[in-house]
Amino acid sequence: LAALLFNFGGYTPFFRLPYHLLPVLKDFRGPNMMFFVCAFSIITLAGYGIDYLLSGGGAKDEEQISKVNGGFKVLLYCLGVLGLVLLLFGGGKDAMPGVLTGMLPEGMGQARLPRLNHYYPQIIRAAFLSAIIGAVIVGLVWLWKARYIPLAALVTLLAVLAWADLMRMDTNWFSVGDVNSVYPQDKIVEHMQQQDLTKSRVYF
């Protein structure tokens, strides 16, 4: 939670506390990089959650069965909350962009509102796709819980699902093209090439 709040930078009062109180922090740049700490923390907690859920895989006594049922209920509750949030954001597609940009400092929010309106339908589609993947995960856990599939099949299917979703996301970031069309040779590049760049952060 601390990493997530820090990730928002100056948009929340939380950032100012560590910024002024902790040494060397003022020398850091890009506070949003702290989201990696948040992501790793969530992954670690997810690992504990899966261990808790699967520890009753061969449940025979009442305590173990209750443990598995409790973990499955948590998954269902999380999926339900996610569904409600998506209904709120999807149903309020005309109002939510204004609400979200209204949280930014005056002027900045209004400047970014047109861009958010443009991408908002894509954000909602991606969010609903994530909800579908979540539902599939809950379904797979239920199949394992009901002993329709073994634990090895559950783990394999979850790994394949995670890999497929990762590939779906990464295709948006990898493309092959002509580097000269992205970084054309211009007067600035020509000027820099004539300089002594041995002590510079710019290389060609």
Backbone as CSV, one residue per row, in Angstrom:
resi,resn,N_x,N_y,N_z,CA_x,CA_y,CA_z,C_x,C_y,C_z
1,LEU,0.841,-1.207,0.000,0.000,0.000,0.000,0.873,1.253,0.000
2,ALA,1.953,1.216,0.777,2.868,2.364,0.818,3.508,2.591,-0.553
3,ALA,3.911,1.495,-1.213,4.523,1.623,-2.545,3.522,2.168,-3.550
4,LEU,2.261,1.739,-3.453,1.234,2.207,-4.383,0.975,3.697,-4.185
5,LEU,0.878,4.136,-2.929,0.672,5.559,-2.664,1.870,6.383,-3.129
6,PHE,3.079,5.869,-2.889,4.284,6.572,-3.323,4.315,6.677,-4.847
7,ASN,3.815,5.657,-5.520,3.802,5.606,-6.974,3.031,6.775,-7.588
8,PHE,2.028,7.295,-6.858,1.218,8.396,-7.385,1.939,9.735,-7.338
9,GLY,3.127,9.770,-6.736,3.914,10.993,-6.726,3.220,12.128,-5.992
10,GLY,3.346,13.341,-6.536,2.800,14.526,-5.895,1.297,14.656,-5.959
11,TYR,0.612,13.673,-6.566,-0.846,13.751,-6.652,-1.517,13.409,-5.326
12,THR,-0.775,12.861,-4.372,-1.332,12.586,-3.045,-0.414,13.200,-1.991
13,PRO,-0.949,13.526,-0.811,-0.098,14.095,0.257,0.940,13.099,0.764
14,PHE,0.710,11.802,0.547,1.614,10.791,1.093,3.035,10.963,0.571
15,PHE,3.190,11.331,-0.688,4.514,11.418,-1.304,5.395,12.448,-0.603
16,ARG,4.781,13.512,-0.125,5.562,14.598,0.472,6.230,14.179,1.789
17,LEU,5.618,13.242,2.506,6.192,12.817,3.786,7.543,12.125,3.598
18,PRO,7.622,11.020,2.828,8.944,10.407,2.637,9.905,11.312,1.866
19,TYR,9.357,12.152,0.965,10.218,13.026,0.167,11.004,13.982,1.060
20,HIS,10.362,14.510,2.085,11.023,15.489,2.956,11.684,14.852,4.169
21,LEU,11.271,13.647,4.550,11.776,13.047,5.786,12.888,12.025,5.562
22,LEU,12.852,11.299,4.453,13.840,10.246,4.222,15.036,10.796,3.453
23,PRO,16.251,10.445,3.864,17.450,10.958,3.173,17.597,10.363,1.776
24,VAL,18.221,11.110,0.899,18.584,10.707,-0.470,17.373,10.567,-1.394
25,LEU,16.182,10.537,-0.840,14.999,10.318,-1.670,14.799,11.434,-2.685
26,LYS,15.264,12.622,-2.358,15.112,13.753,-3.274,15.950,13.565,-4.542
27,ASP,16.933,12.675,-4.476,17.786,12.442,-5.640,17.166,11.425,-6.604
28,PHE,16.083,10.768,-6.193,15.437,9.791,-7.067,14.590,10.511,-8.109
29,ARG,14.387,9.873,-9.220,13.495,10.434,-10.226,12.502,9.344,-10.646
30,GLY,11.398,9.759,-11.187,10.399,8.799,-11.621,9.786,8.033,-10.471
31,PRO,9.017,8.695,-9.576,8.431,7.967,-8.451,7.500,6.835,-8.876
32,ASN,6.990,6.924,-10.114,6.087,5.852,-10.563,6.820,4.518,-10.735
33,MET,8.160,4.546,-10.740,8.908,3.286,-10.799,8.680,2.458,-9.538
34,MET,8.204,3.112,-8.467,7.930,2.393,-7.229,6.815,1.364,-7.420
35,PHE,6.084,1.454,-8.531,5.010,0.480,-8.756,5.573,-0.932,-8.883
36,PHE,6.830,-1.058,-9.275,7.440,-2.389,-9.339,7.438,-3.031,-7.950
37,VAL,7.728,-2.225,-6.920,7.690,-2.751,-5.546,6.277,-3.184,-5.197
38,CYS,5.302,-2.376,-5.607,3.898,-2.729,-5.362,3.538,-4.028,-6.083
39,ALA,3.958,-4.159,-7.352,3.640,-5.358,-8.129,4.272,-6.603,-7.516
40,PHE,5.546,-6.493,-7.110,6.216,-7.639,-6.491,5.533,-8.031,-5.179
41,SER,5.070,-7.020,-4.442,4.371,-7.305,-3.186,3.065,-8.050,-3.454
42,ILE,2.335,-7.611,-4.470,1.068,-8.273,-4.808,1.323,-9.709,-5.257
43,ILE,2.391,-9.912,-6.038,2.730,-11.271,-6.491,3.064,-12.155,-5.292
44,THR,3.809,-11.607,-4.337,4.161,-12.382,-3.141,2.914,-12.756,-2.355
45,LEU,2.019,-11.796,-2.161,0.773,-12.076,-1.456,-0.068,-13.105,-2.216
46,ALA,-0.054,-13.013,-3.544,-0.791,-13.993,-4.347,-0.217,-15.390,-4.151
47,GLY,1.122,-15.468,-4.023,1.747,-16.764,-3.772,1.295,-17.357,-2.452
48,TYR,1.249,-16.504,-1.403,0.743,-16.978,-0.109,-0.720,-17.413,-0.218
49,GLY,-1.486,-16.657,-0.999,-2.898,-16.993,-1.165,-3.093,-18.323,-1.866
50,ILE,-2.312,-18.557,-2.927,-2.412,-19.833,-3.636,-1.972,-20.979,-2.733
51,ASP,-0.901,-20.753,-1.966,-0.445,-21.789,-1.037,-1.536,-22.104,-0.007
52,TYR,-2.205,-21.064,0.480,-3.293,-21.258,1.444,-4.428,-22.053,0.813
53,LEU,-4.728,-21.725,-0.449,-5.848,-22.372,-1.134,-5.544,-23.827,-1.456
54,LEU,-4.313,-24.076,-1.912,-3.966,-25.427,-2.364,-3.521,-26.338,-1.227
55,SER,-3.257,-25.773,-0.060,-2.769,-26.607,1.041,-3.804,-27.625,1.490
56,GLY,-5.059,-27.412,1.122,-6.093,-28.382,1.472,-6.518,-29.214,0.282
57,GLY,-5.609,-29.410,-0.680,-5.948,-30.137,-1.905,-6.460,-31.530,-1.662
58,GLY,-5.849,-32.253,-0.734,-6.320,-33.601,-0.433,-7.159,-33.602,0.824
59,ALA,-7.963,-32.548,0.968,-8.717,-32.369,2.207,-9.633,-33.539,2.479
60,LYS,-9.506,-34.047,3.711,-10.382,-35.153,4.117,-11.130,-34.789,5.390
61,ASP,-10.455,-34.077,6.308,-11.165,-33.724,7.534,-11.876,-32.378,7.360
62,GLU,-12.712,-32.064,8.323,-13.554,-30.872,8.222,-12.747,-29.582,8.221
63,GLU,-11.671,-29.543,8.987,-10.864,-28.325,9.060,-10.227,-27.998,7.712
64,GLN,-9.678,-29.000,7.053,-9.052,-28.769,5.743,-10.091,-28.406,4.692
65,ILE,-11.227,-29.075,4.713,-12.285,-28.763,3.744,-12.762,-27.332,3.938
66,SER,-12.908,-26.915,5.196,-13.329,-25.549,5.486,-12.290,-24.547,4.991
67,LYS,-11.008,-24.916,5.096,-9.919,-24.043,4.636,-10.011,-23.813,3.133
68,VAL,-10.224,-24.907,2.394,-10.326,-24.795,0.935,-11.564,-23.984,0.558
69,ASN,-12.688,-24.262,1.206,-13.918,-23.532,0.911,-13.772,-22.043,1.215
70,GLY,-13.064,-21.737,2.320,-12.851,-20.340,2.672,-12.024,-19.610,1.627
71,GLY,-10.961,-20.260,1.135,-10.135,-19.641,0.100,-10.896,-19.438,-1.187
72,PHE,-11.744,-20.394,-1.532,-12.539,-20.275,-2.758,-13.553,-19.137,-2.635
73,LYS,-14.119,-18.971,-1.464,-15.075,-17.884,-1.249,-14.395,-16.525,-1.404
74,VAL,-13.151,-16.441,-0.940,-12.407,-15.183,-1.104,-12.251,-14.856,-2.586
75,LEU,-11.939,-15.871,-3.400,-11.841,-15.663,-4.848,-13.159,-15.159,-5.418
76,LEU,-14.250,-15.767,-4.997,-15.568,-15.344,-5.484,-15.881,-13.913,-5.069
77,TYR,-15.549,-13.552,-3.832,-15.800,-12.191,-3.364,-14.983,-11.178,-4.180
78,CYS,-13.718,-11.503,-4.415,-12.857,-10.606,-5.205,-13.410,-10.423,-6.615
79,LEU,-13.857,-11.526,-7.214,-14.420,-11.448,-8.561,-15.698,-10.620,-8.556
80,GLY,-16.515,-10.768,-7.505,-17.739,-9.981,-7.401,-17.464,-8.496,-7.267
81,VAL,-16.475,-8.139,-6.431,-16.108,-6.729,-6.265,-15.580,-6.160,-7.570
82,LEU,-14.747,-6.938,-8.270,-14.224,-6.500,-9.566,-15.368,-6.270,-10.555
83,GLY,-16.352,-7.168,-10.547,-17.503,-7.010,-11.439,-18.281,-5.743,-11.148
84,LEU,-18.479,-5.419,-9.868,-19.201,-4.203,-9.497,-18.440,-2.947,-9.927
85,VAL,-17.124,-2.981,-9.730,-16.307,-1.829,-10.138,-16.381,-1.632,-11.649
86,LEU,-16.326,-2.732,-12.396,-16.390,-2.626,-13.854,-17.747,-2.125,-14.315
87,LEU,-18.811,-2.564,-13.643,-20.140,-2.055,-13.988,-20.231,-0.553,-13.732
88,LEU,-19.622,-0.112,-12.638,-19.617,1.316,-12.316,-18.875,2.111,-13.377
89,PHE,-17.677,1.650,-13.728,-16.870,2.378,-14.706,-17.434,2.242,-16.119
90,GLY,-17.956,1.060,-16.439,-18.518,0.862,-17.773,-19.844,1.573,-17.955
91,GLY,-20.711,1.502,-16.922,-22.009,2.161,-17.017,-21.911,3.671,-16.973
92,GLY,-20.887,4.184,-16.312,-20.724,5.633,-16.219,-19.698,6.165,-17.188
93,LYS,-19.679,5.606,-18.405,-18.635,5.986,-19.371,-18.690,7.458,-19.764
94,ASP,-19.865,8.079,-19.610,-19.965,9.499,-19.953,-19.490,10.394,-18.819
95,ALA,-19.646,9.915,-17.581,-19.319,10.754,-16.423,-17.951,10.438,-15.817
96,MET,-17.536,9.158,-15.861,-16.320,8.758,-15.150,-15.052,9.459,-15.627
97,PRO,-14.844,9.670,-16.941,-13.618,10.387,-17.342,-13.518,11.756,-16.678
98,GLY,-14.647,12.472,-16.588,-14.634,13.773,-15.931,-14.335,13.664,-14.455
99,VAL,-14.874,12.613,-13.811,-14.618,12.403,-12.383,-13.142,12.111,-12.147
100,LEU,-12.558,11.238,-12.984,-11.162,10.844,-12.808,-10.213,12.011,-13.056
101,THR,-10.442,12.752,-14.128,-9.552,13.884,-14.411,-9.786,15.015,-13.413
102,GLY,-10.956,15.040,-12.785,-11.219,16.053,-11.769,-10.388,15.863,-10.524
103,MET,-9.804,14.663,-10.346,-8.944,14.407,-9.198,-7.558,15.016,-9.379
104,LEU,-7.217,15.376,-10.613,-5.905,15.971,-10.874,-5.937,17.456,-10.552
105,PRO,-4.766,18.061,-10.361,-4.725,19.502,-10.088,-5.429,20.295,-11.177
106,GLU,-5.928,21.448,-10.802,-6.711,22.272,-11.730,-5.908,22.578,-12.994
107,GLY,-6.554,22.463,-14.118,-5.908,22.706,-15.400,-5.344,21.441,-16.007
108,MET,-4.625,20.653,-15.209,-4.029,19.421,-15.718,-5.109,18.413,-16.094
109,GLY,-6.137,18.289,-15.242,-7.206,17.338,-15.516,-7.950,17.687,-16.775
110,GLN,-8.301,18.947,-16.947,-9.036,19.369,-18.146,-8.203,19.172,-19.404
111,ALA,-6.897,19.345,-19.272,-6.021,19.170,-20.441,-5.964,17.704,-20.879
112,ARG,-6.111,16.789,-19.916,-6.003,15.363,-20.241,-7.357,14.700,-20.491
113,LEU,-8.436,15.428,-20.273,-9.770,14.853,-20.444,-10.031,14.367,-21.870
114,PRO,-9.698,15.130,-22.922,-9.950,14.631,-24.282,-9.237,13.314,-24.584
115,ARG,-7.989,13.194,-24.106,-7.254,11.951,-24.362,-7.877,10.780,-23.612
116,LEU,-8.309,11.003,-22.361,-8.957,9.932,-21.605,-10.272,9.531,-22.259
117,ASN,-11.035,10.509,-22.739,-12.278,10.191,-23.448,-12.013,9.347,-24.685
118,HIS,-10.907,9.632,-25.346,-10.559,8.888,-26.570,-10.228,7.429,-26.259
119,TYR,-9.474,7.200,-25.183,-9.017,5.847,-24.863,-9.927,5.113,-23.888
120,TYR,-10.911,5.793,-23.344,-11.747,5.177,-22.307,-12.429,3.885,-22.780
121,PRO,-13.003,3.839,-23.992,-13.608,2.570,-24.441,-12.611,1.414,-24.471
122,GLN,-11.363,1.678,-24.876,-10.348,0.623,-24.888,-10.014,0.179,-23.466
123,ILE,-9.983,1.136,-22.536,-9.704,0.800,-21.139,-10.800,-0.112,-20.591
124,ILE,-12.046,0.205,-20.890,-13.165,-0.601,-20.407,-13.130,-1.992,-21.015
125,ARG,-12.847,-2.082,-22.317,-12.761,-3.409,-22.974,-11.669,-4.252,-22.340
126,ALA,-10.510,-3.645,-22.105,-9.403,-4.386,-21.491,-9.758,-4.812,-20.072
127,ALA,-10.472,-3.947,-19.349,-10.859,-4.286,-17.980,-11.841,-5.454,-17.962
128,PHE,-12.797,-5.466,-18.879,-13.753,-6.567,-18.932,-13.072,-7.869,-19.356
129,LEU,-12.079,-7.766,-20.231,-11.316,-8.953,-20.601,-10.580,-9.507,-19.381
130,SER,-10.032,-8.604,-18.556,-9.379,-9.046,-17.320,-10.371,-9.733,-16.389
131,ALA,-11.598,-9.223,-16.352,-12.630,-9.848,-15.513,-12.969,-11.243,-16.018
132,ILE,-12.996,-11.393,-17.343,-13.274,-12.720,-17.925,-12.165,-13.699,-17.557
133,ILE,-10.912,-13.234,-17.644,-9.785,-14.084,-17.264,-9.892,-14.461,-15.782
134,GLY,-10.290,-13.491,-14.949,-10.490,-13.783,-13.531,-11.559,-14.834,-13.319
135,ALA,-12.638,-14.744,-14.096,-13.714,-15.733,-13.989,-13.225,-17.115,-14.410
136,VAL,-12.389,-17.163,-15.439,-11.834,-18.447,-15.888,-10.960,-19.053,-14.788
137,ILE,-10.165,-18.205,-14.127,-9.315,-18.688,-13.034,-10.169,-19.269,-11.909
138,VAL,-11.220,-18.549,-11.529,-12.110,-19.045,-10.477,-12.760,-20.357,-10.912
139,GLY,-13.143,-20.442,-12.194,-13.734,-21.674,-12.708,-12.774,-22.850,-12.647
140,LEU,-11.510,-22.599,-12.991,-10.513,-23.668,-12.931,-10.290,-24.132,-11.485
141,VAL,-10.251,-23.169,-10.562,-10.083,-23.534,-9.154,-11.282,-24.352,-8.674
142,TRP,-12.475,-23.976,-9.128,-13.668,-24.740,-8.735,-13.613,-26.169,-9.284
143,LEU,-13.139,-26.300,-10.542,-13.013,-27.650,-11.122,-12.034,-28.495,-10.313
144,TRP,-10.932,-27.865,-9.878,-9.975,-28.598,-9.049,-10.567,-28.919,-7.685
145,LYS,-11.263,-27.925,-7.111,-11.866,-28.123,-5.792,-12.894,-29.249,-5.819
146,ALA,-13.645,-29.330,-6.930,-14.653,-30.382,-7.056,-14.036,-31.702,-7.530
147,ARG,-12.703,-31.697,-7.717,-11.949,-32.895,-8.110,-12.295,-33.395,-9.517
148,TYR,-12.655,-32.432,-10.377,-12.845,-32.793,-11.783,-11.511,-32.807,-12.525
149,ILE,-10.548,-32.012,-12.046,-9.217,-31.995,-12.651,-8.196,-32.131,-11.536
150,PRO,-7.036,-32.755,-11.812,-5.994,-32.886,-10.773,-5.228,-31.575,-10.596
151,LEU,-4.429,-31.536,-9.534,-3.661,-30.335,-9.234,-2.681,-30.003,-10.357
152,ALA,-2.055,-31.017,-10.944,-1.099,-30.780,-12.038,-1.783,-30.097,-13.218
153,ALA,-3.018,-30.509,-13.520,-3.755,-29.886,-14.624,-4.107,-28.442,-14.297
154,LEU,-4.484,-28.189,-13.044,-4.799,-26.816,-12.631,-3.591,-25.911,-12.804
155,VAL,-2.442,-26.350,-12.300,-1.230,-25.535,-12.398,-0.846,-25.305,-13.857
156,THR,-0.941,-26.349,-14.673,-0.597,-26.228,-16.097,-1.518,-25.243,-16.803
157,LEU,-2.813,-25.350,-16.567,-3.774,-24.461,-17.213,-3.598,-23.018,-16.764
158,LEU,-3.319,-22.815,-15.485,-3.071,-21.456,-15.003,-1.807,-20.865,-15.622
159,ALA,-0.771,-21.701,-15.776,0.473,-21.228,-16.396,0.243,-20.860,-17.860
160,VAL,-0.521,-21.687,-18.581,-0.822,-21.401,-19.991,-1.648,-20.127,-20.109
161,LEU,-2.608,-19.965,-19.216,-3.450,-18.760,-19.231,-2.617,-17.511,-18.968
162,ALA,-1.714,-17.581,-17.985,-0.850,-16.438,-17.675,0.059,-16.116,-18.857
163,TRP,0.609,-17.156,-19.498,1.497,-16.938,-20.650,0.726,-16.306,-21.804
164,ALA,-0.480,-16.810,-22.094,-1.278,-16.275,-23.199,-1.644,-14.814,-22.955
165,ASP,-2.001,-14.490,-21.721,-2.359,-13.103,-21.406,-1.138,-12.201,-21.509
166,LEU,0.019,-12.705,-21.100,1.250,-11.921,-21.206,1.595,-11.650,-22.663
167,MET,1.450,-12.663,-23.507,1.721,-12.476,-24.929,0.733,-11.486,-25.547
168,ARG,-0.516,-11.550,-25.105,-1.527,-10.609,-25.609,-1.133,-9.175,-25.284
169,MET,-0.611,-8.962,-24.087,-0.210,-7.615,-23.690,1.066,-7.172,-24.398
170,ASP,2.030,-8.082,-24.505,3.338,-7.703,-25.048,3.294,-7.391,-26.535
171,THR,2.316,-7.937,-27.249,2.252,-7.644,-28.684,2.017,-6.157,-28.940
172,ASN,1.486,-5.448,-27.958,1.254,-4.012,-28.128,2.536,-3.197,-27.973
173,TRP,3.582,-3.841,-27.452,4.802,-3.097,-27.145,5.966,-3.432,-28.061
174,PHE,5.850,-4.529,-28.795,6.950,-4.938,-29.665,6.540,-4.783,-31.125
175,SER,7.321,-4.053,-31.871,7.076,-3.901,-33.307,8.418,-3.713,-34.002
176,VAL,8.477,-4.127,-35.231,9.706,-4.025,-36.027,9.493,-2.965,-37.098
177,GLY,10.420,-2.043,-37.193,10.306,-0.975,-38.184,11.665,-0.374,-38.486
178,ASP,11.655,0.599,-39.337,12.882,1.281,-39.739,13.261,2.302,-38.672
179,VAL,14.429,2.136,-38.067,14.845,3.032,-36.997,14.968,4.465,-37.492
180,ASN,15.304,4.654,-38.766,15.467,6.008,-39.298,14.145,6.755,-39.391
181,SER,13.044,6.010,-39.449,11.752,6.678,-39.485,11.351,7.169,-38.096
182,VAL,11.934,6.562,-37.070,11.636,6.980,-35.694,12.621,8.039,-35.229
183,TYR,13.905,7.834,-35.553,14.947,8.781,-35.171,15.652,9.294,-36.434
184,PRO,15.009,10.188,-37.153,15.622,10.666,-38.394,16.858,11.525,-38.117
185,GLN,17.755,11.508,-39.055,18.959,12.318,-38.958,18.577,13.778,-39.175
186,ASP,18.782,14.610,-38.176,18.459,16.030,-38.311,19.648,16.877,-37.860
187,LYS,19.476,18.175,-37.822,20.579,19.077,-37.487,21.048,18.885,-36.046
188,ILE,20.133,18.536,-35.160,20.523,18.322,-33.758,21.437,17.111,-33.645
189,VAL,21.084,16.032,-34.347,21.916,14.824,-34.327,23.279,15.124,-34.935
190,GLU,23.298,15.835,-36.043,24.567,16.173,-36.694,25.435,17.011,-35.761
191,HIS,24.826,17.944,-35.047,25.587,18.788,-34.112,26.158,17.947,-32.974
192,MET,25.350,17.028,-32.437,25.807,16.192,-31.332,26.935,15.269,-31.767
193,GLN,26.884,14.784,-32.984,27.924,13.879,-33.472,29.276,14.578,-33.579
194,GLN,29.265,15.879,-33.688,30.512,16.626,-33.793,31.107,16.954,-32.424
195,GLN,30.345,16.637,-31.352,30.808,16.961,-30.010,31.563,15.775,-29.405
196,ASP,32.301,16.080,-28.337,32.982,15.033,-27.574,31.965,14.430,-26.594
197,LEU,31.497,13.224,-26.896,30.439,12.604,-26.106,30.961,11.550,-25.139
198,THR,32.266,11.555,-24.904,32.827,10.516,-24.031,32.320,10.645,-22.592
199,LYS,31.946,11.847,-22.174,31.441,12.054,-20.830,29.951,12.412,-20.838
200,SER,29.303,12.113,-21.937,27.903,12.450,-22.065,27.028,11.205,-21.972
201,ARG,25.743,11.411,-21.670,24.802,10.309,-21.616,24.191,10.031,-22.986
202,VAL,24.609,10.796,-24.000,24.062,10.624,-25.350,25.117,9.934,-26.201
203,TYR,24.721,8.817,-26.837,25.640,8.081,-27.692,24.970,7.804,-29.048
204,PHE,25.793,7.656,-30.084,25.283,7.358,-31.416,26.028,6.151,-31.965
